[in-house]
Amino acid sequence: MNNFKRAFLLMLSITTVFAACKKENDNNNLLLAGLILSATKVNTAAELTTESDANYDNNNFGLVTSTKLKSWIDNWPANKPADITGNLVILHSGTSGSYIKPANGVLSFDWNTDVFRTGDRLAFRTSRDNGVITDPFALPTGAITDEVLQTYGIDPTKDLIVFAARNDTGAGTNASPRGGIYQTLHRALYWLRYWGVDRKNLAVLNGAINQNAEYGASYLTASSSELSTPTKGTFTVKSLRGVDNSVLVQPLENIINIVKNGASHGIYGVSTNVLLADARHNTANSAAVIDAEFTGNPVANTTGPSSAALFAGHIKGSNFTPWPLVVDQTTGKFKSKEAISALWKDFTGFNAINSSGTGYKSGQTVVHYCRTNARSMVTGLSAFLILGIPSVFYENSMIEWTALSANHTNSSLRTLPAGHKFATDTTELTASGSNTPGPVYNTSASISQYASYNINANATTSRKNIDEDKLYKQQ
């Protein structure tokens, strides 16, 4: 891309930010000033994707394999990627199974310990106010991100960080699918990509360490006492202020805009042709009703914070793309690039509820979502890191969408006043069944479960946390 085009895109993004912020408070004006002064490169969804090699063994970042990981452990100084100057850092999830041992230039940590255990940081989540609700599953703040990286002495501009799972508890069935490990692994990568870390410094290990007998005893230890000793670091995401990858995280107001306005949504970094992908897969019932959350049948299968949500269904215009279908249920690894491509080209491969011939078309941006943006991390990885499909994520997903009711048939179960711009239980925004207009209401839902959400009936924005993050990086 030439310098003129880069400058044009920067000015366009600044104009977009100004248009969005001109009616907000002074903090948003500071955001605009920060963007201008730092000449921040505001990336589009298409600029952030990673396309895998057809042979996953050839990948040096994105989705990497045990073959590649072992070659690095065997001789990191000789075998590391040419553009990596620091350590190989392996971060393990899971509470059982083996760890990869440290080696020369290879640091190995358990993210169940110390700073990772605080609050809900195990899954790289924290409770944050986005302006409409206090979302318990939001991405961590810049301060938390800095604390985590500094505690373990990680420099994501020099090191290669590999997120790995010790074990996969799935049985490979509809009720217990394999591949749930990627809900956390890809979220970790997505977290750091959002904060501006380059693609070449981040990877997810394909397959759990304890599966498929791929690691000899020399690579493994069952004891966390044999892992690396953290060395305090100084890295801060503020050093990445020249990079803005916030397009990855789409707030409620943008999703509403996309559904209402289609190709004329005007959201910077997202193509005019948007494809909505619902990754939910119901495991509480038989294979015949794995689409229960998508269709709203039964309504009780769409869960709010602690019990059945106020209403069920899906975002209007969405396609049903249940996450286990991109994973080989025998090995727990991602299916081949060819097989995953076939699924995304024809959604009937995901489920017959989808219309024949529907699927991803070149030039589209995919908006991935599920209930809490966890299951959508799995299908999201298949598109974002394997196929190189421009992808963004509705961060608050259906946990937020189904909490914002202004039209419930039981008036005591309404959380917003009639006509509120963020009310999502309308025929314009929500569908159910075979794309039946409107939501399916749960008349026995509990309104008390939403107390911790602090739903703001006077909300004028749903991107408060995103704007706070932009400001943090500019400090």
N, C-alpha and C positions, 0 to 999 in steps of 0.2 A: 504494500500500500504506500503510495507516495505521500510526501509531507503535506501537500495541499489537501489531499483527501483526509488525512489524519486531523489536520487543523479544522476542516469543515465539520467532521464528526464530533470533535471536541466542542466546537461552538454550538452545534446542534444539541448535544447533550446538556450543555450549560443552559441553553434556552429552554429545554424541556424541564430541567430542574427548577429554573426560575418560574416557569409557568405553573408548576406544581406547588411551588412554595410561596408565591407572592402574597397569598392570603393567610399565610401562617405567621408564626411568631418570629422574633428576632433571631432565634437559634437557626432557623432555616436560612435567613439572610447570611449568617455566618458560614453556613454550609456552602452557599453559592460563592461567597468570597474565597473560601478555602479552595474550592475547585478551580477558580480562575487563577489564583496566585500560584498554585502548585502545578498547573498545567497537567492535571490528572488525566491519564488515559482511561476513559470510560469504555470498557469492553462490551461488545455485543455477545449474545448467546452463541452465535456462529464462531466467534473468535476464541471461545473457551473450550470447545470440544476436543476430544482426543480420539483418533481412530486407531484401533488396534491392528497389529499385523494378523493375517489369517492364522498364522502359527503363534499362539500366545507365548511360546518359549522365547520369541524374538523381542518381546517388549522389554524396555528398560524402565518404564514408568506406566502409570495407568493400571491395567490388569497384568500382574506378573505371576509367574509359575514357580513351583518348587524347584524346577530345573535351574531357572535363572537365580533364584535365591541361594541355592546351594553353591553355585559357581561363585557368587559374591562372598559367601561365608568362607569358602575354601581359600580365596586369595583376593580380598577386597582391594588392596593397592593395585594389583595387576588387572583385575577384571571389572572394576567399577566403571560406570559410564563416563565417557570422556569429559562431560560438562559438569560432573559432580566433584567438588573439591573437598568435601567434608566426610563425615561418617555415614555408614549405613545404620539407621536407627529403626529397630523393630519394636513395635508397640503391640502387645498381645491383649486380646479380649478373651472373656470366658473365665469361668471359675474352676474348671477342671481340665485335665489333659496336660500335655507337655509344653514346655517353653523351648524356643530356640536359644541355644547357648550363645553368650557373647564370644567374639573372636577378635583378631587384630583388625581394628578399624570398624568393628561391628558392636554397636551398643544394643542391649536387649532389656526392655522394661515391661512391667506388668501394669496396665493402666487401671487395674482394680485397687491400686495402693495409693497412699499419700494424697496428693492434690486431686487426682482423678476421682477419688471416692467422694469428695465433698459434694453435697447436694446431688444433682442428677448429672454430674459431668461425665459419669461412666459412659453414657451414650452421647456425649457432647451436646448436652441440652441444659438449659437453665430457664427459670421462670422470668418472663419479661413483659412489660407493658408495651403493646404496639399501638395504643391509642384507643382501640375498641375494646380489647380484652387483655387480661394478664394471661398470656399464653404460657403454660407450664412446660412446653416442649420446644422453646425457641433456641436458636443458636446462641452460644455464649458471647458475652460482651468482649470488647477488646482487652479490658483489664484481666478478665479470666483467661483469655487466650494467651496473653503475655505471661501470666502466672504459671500456666501449664508448661509453656515452652521454656521459660527461664528455670523452673524447678528441675527440669531434666537436661538443661544445657543444650537444647536443640536449636539449631540455626537453620530454618527451612529455606534459606537462600543458598546454603552450602551443602547441607546434609540431604540424603535420600531417605525419606520416611516411608516405611512399609507397615501398613496396618494388617495384622494377621489375627486369625481366630485359633484358639487352642483346640476347640472341639465344636462339632455341629450335632446338636441333640435331635435333629429331625430324623424321622424314620423313613422318609421318602414316600409318604402317603398324603392324600388330600387333607386328612385330619392333622398330620404332622409332617409338613414338607421340609425337605432339606433346603438350605440356602438362606435361612433366616439370619445367619451370621453377617450377611452383606448389608442388612439393615443398619447395623452399627458401623461396619467397616467403611462402607461408602459414605455414610454420614460424616465420618471423621475426615475423609478426604474432601468432601463437599464443604465442610466447616473451614478448612484451611484454604481451599480455593476461593471461597467467599471473601476471606480476609486478604487475598491477593497473592498467595503463594503460587509459584509457577508450576505448571503441569509436570515438568521434568523432575521435580523434587518430591513427588507424591505417588504412592502405589498402594494397591490392594492385592493381597495374596489370594490367588484362586484356589479354593479348597481349604478345609480346616487342616491344621497340622497333624491331628491324630487320625485322619482318614487316609485310606488308599496306600498305606505303608510306604510313603515316599521319602521318609527321613530315617537314616540309620541312627543307632544309639549315640554315635559320636556327635551328632548335631543337637541332641535333646537333653533336657533335664526336667525332672518333676518338681524341683525345689526352687522357689523364688529367691532363696538365699544365694544362688549361683548367678543371679542376674547382675547387670551392671550397677555400679554405684553412681547415682546422679551427681553431676558437677554443676554447680549453679552457673547459669548463663545470663546474658544481658539482652538477648534479642527482643525487639518489640515490633509489633505489626505497624507501628507508626513509621517505621522505615520503608514500608510498602505504600506510603501515601500517594505515590505516583501511579498506582494501579487501582482501579475500581472495578471489581467483579460482582457488584451487588445485583446485577441483572439476574444472577442465579436464583435469588430469593425474591419471589413475587408476592407482594402483600394483597390483602383482600380487595382493596379498591381496584387494583389492576385486573384481578380475575373477573370482577363484576364488569369492568370496562370491556374486557375481551368478549364475555358472553353477550353483553348488550350490543356492542358495536362491531363485532366481527373484524373485518379487514380494515376498518377505519379506527381501530383502537388508539393508534398514535403512541404506543409505548416504546420508548427508545430501547434498541437492542433486541427487540422481539419482532420477528417477521410479521407481515400483515396476515399471513396464512398460519393460523395457530391450530394445533391438534391437542385436545385435552385427553389425557390418559389416566384412568382410574385403576390403581394397582391393587385394590383390596381383593382379598381372597378369604372367604369365610371358612374357618376351620372348625366351627362348632356344629356343623351339620354334615350330611352326606354329600357326595360329589354332585348330586342333583341340584343342590342349592348353594354352591360356592359363591353364587352371585347375589346372595341375600342382602348384603350391604349395598350393593349397586342398585338393586331393584327396590329395596325397602320392604322386602317380603321374606321373613317377618320383620316388622319394624324394630322389634327388640334387639335385632342383631346389629343395629347401628348404635354404637356406644358413645355416651357422653363422657364426662370426667370420671364417673364412678358407676353409672347405671345407664339404662337406655336413653338415647338422645331425644331431644324434643321432637325431631322429625328425621325421616330417612329418605333416601334416594341418592341422586348423583347430580353433579353440576351439569346443567343442560348442555347437550352437545358432546358429552364425554363418550369415550370408547372404553370398554371393559377389557383391561389388560392385566389379569391376575399375575402377581409376581412369581409364583413357583414355576411358571411355564418357561422362563428363560434359563432355569437351572436344571442340569441333569440330575434327576432324583435318585440315581444309583450312586454317583460319585460325589454329589454335593458341589460340583464345579459348574461354571457356566457352560452352557451348550456351545457348540462351535459357532464361529462368526457367521458362517453360512446359514446354520439353522436359526440363529437369532434374527438374521436379516429377513428370512422367510416369514417369521412371525410378525415383524414390524411392517412388512409389505402387504400382508393379508391378515387382518385381525380375526378372521374366523378361526385361525390357528390358536388364538388365545381362548376363544369361547364362541360357541355358535350364536350367542346373543348378539354378536356383532354382525352387521350387514355384510353380505358377500361383496368383496371388492374394496372395502374400506381398508385403509392402511396409510402408513407414512408416505408422503410424496416429497420429492426433493424441493427444498426451499422453505419447508415448514419449520416452525419451532414447536417442540413438544412441551406442554405444561404437564408435569407429573404431579400426582397427588394421591393420597390414601386417607387414612384417618388422622395420623399424626406426622406424616411425611417420613415414615419408617419403611413400610413395605414398598413405597414408591422409590426408595433408594436402590432397590434390587432391579426393578425394571429400568430405573433411571440410569444405573450403571451400564446396563446392556446397551442403552442408546448413547449415553454420554461418553463412555470410555471404550466401548467396543466398536460400535458402528460409526461413531463420529457425528451423530445426529444432534443438531442444536437443541439443547435442553435447558429448561428452567423448572423451578419447583415452587408449588404453592406451599409455602413453609408451614402455615397453620392448618392447612388441609381441612378435612371434614370435622375435626374436633372444634374448630371455630365456626365453620359454615353452618353446622346444625345447632349451634348455640344462639344464633341470631334470628329470633322469630318475632315478627310483628303481626302475624296473621293466624296464629294457632287457633284451632277450633275451640280450645279451652283457654279463655282469656287470661286465666291465672298462670298459664304456662308461656306467656309472652315475655320476652326480655327486652324488647325495643318498642317504642311507640309506633302507631300506625303511620305508614308512609316513610319510615326512616330509610335513608339512602343506603345503609349497610344491612338492611333486612334481606335475608337470602331466601326466605320461604315464600317465594312467588313463582308463578308459572313462567315468568320471564327468565328466571335464574336456575330453577331446580326442576328435575324430571325424575320419574320413577318408573317401575315396570318396564315395558318395552317403549321407553321414552315417552311415557304418559306425562302430560304437563302437570307440574306441581309436585310438591312433596307428599310423603305419607306421614301423617301426624301420629305421634304416640300419646294417647290420651292419659296414660298412666305414668308418664315420665316424672322425674323428680326435679323440681325447680331449684331445690336447695343445693344440689350438686354443683350449681354454677356460681355459688357465692364467692369462691376463690378466684373466679374469672374477673370479678370487678367490672362487669360489662358497663360501658360508658354510653348512656343514651344520648349524650351531647357530643359524641365523637365527631370530629371533622376530618380525621386522618386515621389510616390503619398502618402507617409506615413509620411511626414514631421511633421504634427501635432501630430501623435501618438508617434513619437520619442521624440518630445518636452515634451509630457506628461510623458513619462518614465523618462526623465531627471529631470523634476520638482519634481517627487516623491523621487528622489535620492538626492536632495539638502540637 
